[in-house]
Amino acid sequence: MTAANTSLNRSAPLRVLDTSPSQTPEEAHATLTGVTRHFTKNGSKELFHALGPIDLTLMKGEFFSVVGPSGCGKSTLLDALAGLSEPSSGTVMFEGRPVKGVPDGVGVVFQEDASFPWLNVRDNISFGLRMAGMDGAEIKRRTDYAMGFMGLKDFAGAYPAQLSGGMRQRVCIARTLVTQPRLILLDEPFGALDQQTRLLMGDELLRLWRETSATVLLITHALDEAAMLSDRVGVMSARPGLFIDIVETGWNRSRDSRIVSTPRFGEVNARLWEKLRVESMKVMGTAAH
């Protein structure tokens, strides 16, 4: 496969889309409607407006990324979708049901290395299944599949301290994969990795997305990562976070990291930075020129 045929029709214009694409309702997988989040500040009664109001529809099987300046509420948005926190107002739905707690079918991967140092790779990956009381044969089947898929079979008996940062993230992704999620939420999963490893991990993530047909939402600070991986990228404003731009990349589903050398990739990246630069300047307290 050449770099050219992993990409889209390069003549297609960049488009700003509504956050609720005009597709049939049954294709909507998760939605946020009028979602806001306020926090109390420093234990006082003063309210800190962190997010929203946000309206967003994730279509079934799409790869959607969110970029924005530091402190704009990206992770807060993810927490609401994951059921890890309740919004101050608005509704969050997954597969037609209100989100109350972490829904069945949702998997979350965080930036922090969440592996248990006292467990080897196999036991780390199967930990959640064992805690759920799953049948031993099914645990083995799922764990073997996840290790094979993520290239970890030869490291089944290794401990986290014996693995590189990229390998430990593979373990965390595999631990999510064994739960067979239909919606995968990723919060800066490759933020601590070097650029080369991030590109390779991005290829692995795209392969996982294609083969599982899961819907994926990725939070990232890296514009190139969002531009490479996503069907659509939402750009958020400075706090309180709002979507100020939604860019459809138009990549083919068979894409991989070779698209970073195409002119279209540069166009998408530039479009994201055009909006994000202004918002980042606001956070820094400087004027954009």
Order of alpha helices (4+ residues) and beta strands (2+ residues): beta-beta-beta-beta-alpha-beta-beta-beta-alpha-alpha-alpha-beta-alpha-beta-alpha-beta-beta-alpha
